[in-house]
């Protein structure tokens, strides 16, 4: 329920990562949380997509965040999703292990050929 009238009522801003946008908006629809998202006025999305939400819906919003594992932040307190960094670290370790394994295999084969 995207409603620009929210800007004229008591509201707060929250930033949600682009990867959580669909889940977040679906859950807000289910919980009947009114919001306004000004995607057209946001030059960059690396900090997240900005939503304006009524102060009265804070409790519903907390429930949405905790039940769905959505990472969100405000303008003053930016938050990163460390789960993504953990996944990237695992990938780096796997690739590094494969490269080291191939190098060891090459050294063993080279020593057997000589």
PAZAPA-4460 file (N, C-alpha, C; in steps of 0.05 Angstrom, whole numbers, plus 32768, in hexadecimal, padded with zeros to 4 digits):
% residues 114
    n_x    n_y    n_z   ca_x   ca_y   ca_z    c_x    c_y    c_z   seq   type   mol
   8011   7FE9   8000   8000   8000   8000   8012   8019   8000     1      X     A
   801A   8020   7FE9   802C   8037   7FE7   801B   8051   7FE7     2      X     A
   8020   8061   7FFC   8010   8079   8000   8022   8091   8006     3      X     A
   8023   80A4   7FF3   8034   80BC   7FF8   802A   80CE   800E     4      X     A
   8011   80CB   8017   8006   80DB   802D   8016   80D7   8047     5      X     A
   8024   80C1   8048   8034   80BB   8060   8049   80D1   8066     6      X     A
   8052   80DD   8051   8066   80F2   8054   805C   810A   8064     7      X     A
   8042   810D   8066   8036   8123   8075   802D   811C   8091     8      X     A
   8032   8103   8098   802A   80F9   80B3   8044   80F3   80C2     9      X     A
   8041   80EB   80DB   8058   80E3   80EB   8063   80C9   80E1    10      X     A
   807B   80CA   80D6   8087   80B3   80C9   80A5   80B1   80CF    11      X     A
   80B1   809B   80C6   80CE   8098   80C8   80D8   808B   80AE    12      X     A
   80F2   808D   80A9   80FE   8082   8091   810D   8069   8099    13      X     A
   810B   8055   8087   811A   803C   808B   8125   8034   8070    14      X     A
   813D   8028   8071   814A   801F   8058   814C   8001   8059    15      X     A
   8143   7FF5   8043   8144   7FD8   8040   8155   7FD1   8028    16      X     A
   8166   7FBC   802B   8177   7FB4   8015   8167   7FAB   7FFD    17      X     A
   8170   7FB0   7FE5   8161   7FA9   7FCD   815A   7F8B   7FCB    18      X     A
   816B   7F7A   7FD6   8165   7F5D   7FD5   814D   7F56   7FE6    19      X     A
   8145   7F66   7FF9   812F   7F61   800B   8115   7F70   8003    20      X     A
   8116   7F7F   7FED   8100   7F91   7FE6   80E6   7F82   7FE2    21      X     A
   80E6   7F6C   7FD3   80CD   7F5E   7FCD   80C1   7F51   7FE6    22      X     A
   80D2   7F44   7FF6   80C8   7F38   800E   80BD   7F4D   8021    23      X     A
   80CC   7F63   8024   80C4   7F79   8036   80A9   7F84   802D    24      X     A
   80A5   7F8B   8014   808C   7F97   800B   8075   7F83   800D    25      X     A
   807A   7F6A   8007   8065   7F55   800A   805C   7F53   8027    26      X     A
   806F   7F53   803A   8068   7F51   8056   8059   7F6A   8060    27      X     A
   8061   7F81   8056   8052   7F99   805D   8036   7F99   8053    28      X     A
   8031   7F8E   803B   8016   7F8B   8031   8006   7F78   8042    29      X     A
   8012   7F62   804B   8004   7F4E   805B   7FFC   7F5A   8077    30      X     A
   800E   7F6B   8082   800A   7F77   809C   7FFA   7F91   809B    31      X     A
   7FF2   7F99   8083   7FE3   7FB2   807E   7FF3   7FCA   8089    32      X     A
   800C   7FCB   8083   801E   7FE1   808A   801E   7FF4   8072    33      X     A
   8017   800D   8077   8018   8021   8062   8034   802C   8060    34      X     A
   803D   8030   8047   8059   8039   8043   805A   804A   8029    35      X     A
   8070   8058   8027   8075   8066   800E   8093   8062   8007    36      X     A
   8097   805A   7FEF   80B2   8054   7FE5   80B8   8067   7FCE    37      X     A
   80CC   8077   7FD1   80D2   808B   7FBC   80EB   8082   7FAB    38      X     A
   80E8   806C   7F9D   80FE   8061   7F8D   8108   8075   7F78    39      X     A
   80F5   8084   7F6C   80FC   8097   7F57   810F   80AD   7F61    40      X     A
   810D   80B4   7F7B   811C   80CA   7F86   8136   80C1   7F93    41      X     A
   813D   80A8   7F91   8155   809E   7F9E   816B   809A   7F89    42      X     A
   8180   80A9   7F8B   8195   80A6   7F76   81A5   808C   7F77    43      X     A
   81A9   8081   7F8F   81B9   8068   7F92   81AB   8056   7FA6    44      X     A
   81AF   803C   7FA2   81A2   8028   7FB3   81B5   8018   7FC4    45      X     A
   81CF   801F   7FC4   81E2   800F   7FD4   81DC   8010   7FF2    46      X     A
   81CF   8025   7FFB   81C8   8027   8018   81AC   801B   801D    47      X     A
   819E   8013   8008   8184   8008   800B   816E   8019   7FFE    48      X     A
   8157   800E   7FFD   8140   801C   7FF2   8131   802A   8009    49      X     A
   812B   8043   8005   811F   8053   801A   8101   8050   801B    50      X     A
   80F7   804B   8033   80DA   8048   8038   80D2   805C   804E    51      X     A
   80BB   8069   804A   80AF   8079   805E   8098   806A   806A    52      X     A
   8098   8067   8085   8084   8057   8093   807A   8066   80AA    53      X     A
   8060   8063   80B0   8053   8071   80C7   805F   8067   80E1    54      X     A
   8062   807A   80F4   806D   8073   810E   805C   805E   811C    55      X     A
   8042   805E   8116   802F   804B   8123   8035   802E   811B    56      X     A
   8043   802A   8105   8047   800F   80FB   8063   8003   8103    57      X     A
   8070   8010   8116   808B   8006   811E   808B   7FEA   8129    58      X     A
   8077   7FE2   8138   8076   7FC8   8144   8072   7FB3   812E    59      X     A
   8060   7FB9   811B   805B   7FA6   8105   8075   7FA3   80F4    60      X     A
   8083   7FB9   80F1   809C   7FB9   80E2   80B2   7FA8   80EF    61      X     A
   80B4   7FAB   810A   80C7   7F9A   8119   80C1   7F7D   8115    62      X     A
   80A8   7F76   8115   80A0   7F5A   8111   80A7   7F50   80F5    63      X     A
   80A3   7F61   80E1   80AA   7F5A   80C6   80C8   7F55   80C3    64      X     A
   80D8   7F66   80CF   80F5   7F64   80CE   80FF   7F4A   80DB    65      X     A
   80F5   7F45   80F3   80FF   7F2E   8102   80F5   7F13   80F6    66      X     A
   80DC   7F12   80ED   80D2   7EF9   80E3   80DE   7EF2   80C7    67      X     A
   80E6   7F05   80B8   80F0   7F00   809D   810E   7F04   809A    68      X     A
   811B   7F0B   80AF   8138   7F0F   80AE   8141   7F25   809B    69      X     A
   8131   7F3A   809A   8137   7F51   8089   8149   7F64   8098    70      X     A
   815E   7F6D   808B   8171   7F80   8096   8168   7F9C   808D    71      X     A
   8164   7FAE   809F   815C   7FC9   8099   816B   7FDD   80AB    72      X     A
   816C   7FF6   80A2   817A   800A   80B3   816E   8025   80AE    73      X     A
   8176   8038   80BF   816D   8054   80BC   8184   8064   80AF    74      X     A
   8180   807D   80AB   8195   808E   809F   81AC   8091   80B2    75      X     A
   81A7   8093   80CC   81BC   8098   80DF   81CB   807F   80E8    76      X     A
   81BE   8068   80E6   81CB   804F   80EF   81CB   803B   80D8    77      X     A
   81DE   803D   80C5   81DF   802A   80AF   81E7   800E   80B9    78      X     A
   81DC   7FFA   80AD   81E1   7FDE   80B4   81E7   7FCE   809B    79      X     A
   81FA   7FBC   809E   8201   7FAA   8087   81F6   7F8F   808C    80      X     A
   81F1   7F80   8077   81E8   7F65   8079   8201   7F53   8079    81      X     A
   820A   7F4A   8090   8222   7F3B   8092   821F   7F1E   8088    82      X     A
   8206   7F15   8085   8202   7EFA   807A   820C   7EF9   805E    83      X     A
   8209   7F0E   804E   8214   7F0E   8032   8232   7F0D   8033    84      X     A
   823F   7F1B   8045   825C   7F1B   8047   8266   7EFF   804F    85      X     A
   8257   7EF2   8060   825E   7ED7   8069   825D   7EC3   8051    86      X     A
   8249   7EC6   8040   8247   7EB5   8028   825E   7EBA   8015    87      X     A
   8265   7ED4   8012   827C   7EDA   8000   8296   7ECF   800B    88      X     A
   8299   7ED0   8026   82B2   7EC6   8032   82B4   7EA7   802D    89      X     A
   829D   7E99   8030   829D   7E7C   802B   82A5   7E76   800E    90      X     A
   829B   7E86   7FFB   82A2   7E83   7FDF   82BF   7E88   7FDA    91      X     A
   82CB   7E9D   7FE6   82E7   7EA2   7FE4   82F8   7E8B   7FEE    92      X     A
   82F0   7E80   8005   82FF   7E6A   8011   82FD   7E51   7FFF    93      X     A
   82E6   7E4B   7FF3   82E4   7E34   7FE1   82F5   7E37   7FC9    94      X     A
   82F4   7E4F   7FBD   8304   7E54   7FA5   8322   7E53   7FAC    95      X     A
   8329   7E5E   7FC2   8345   7E5D   7FCB   834E   7E40   7FD0    96      X     A
   833D   7E30   7FDC   8343   7E14   7FE1   8347   7E04   7FC7    97      X     A
   8336   7E0A   7FB3   8337   7DFD   7F99   8351   7E04   7F8B    98      X     A
   8359   7E1E   7F8C   8371   7E27   7F7F   838A   7E1A   7F8C    99      X     A
   838A   7E1A   7FA7   83A1   7E0D   7FB5   83A2   7DEF   7FAE   100      X     A
   838B   7DE2   7FAD   838A   7DC6   7FA6   8395   7DC0   7F8B   101      X     A
   838D   7DD1   7F77   8397   7DCE   7F5C   83B5   7DD2   7F5B   102      X     A
   83BF   7DE6   7F6A   83DC   7DEB   7F6A   83EB   7DD3   7F76   103      X     A
   83E1   7DC8   7F8C   83EE   7DB1   7F98   83EE   7D99   7F85   104      X     A
   83D8   7D95   7F77   83D6   7D80   7F63   83EA   7D84   7F4D   105      X     A
   83ED   7D9C   7F44   8401   7DA2   7F2F   841D   7D9D   7F38   106      X     A
   8423   7DA4   7F51   843E   7D9F   7F5C   8443   7D81   7F5E   107      X     A
   8430   7D72   7F67   8433   7D55   7F6A   8436   7D48   7F4E   108      X     A
   8426   7D4F   7F3B   8428   7D44   7F20   8443   7D4B   7F13   109      X     A
   844C   7D64   7F18   8465   7D6E   7F0D   847D   7D5E   7F19   110      X     A
   847C   7D58   7F33   8491   7D49   7F3F   8491   7D2C   7F37   111      X     A
   847A   7D20   7F30   8479   7D05   7F26   8482   7D02   7F0A   112      X     A
   847E   7D17   7EFA   8486   7D16   7EDE   84A4   7D18   7EDB   113      X     A
   84B2   7D26   7EEC   84CF   7D2A   7EEA   84DD   7D12   7EF3   114      X     A
***
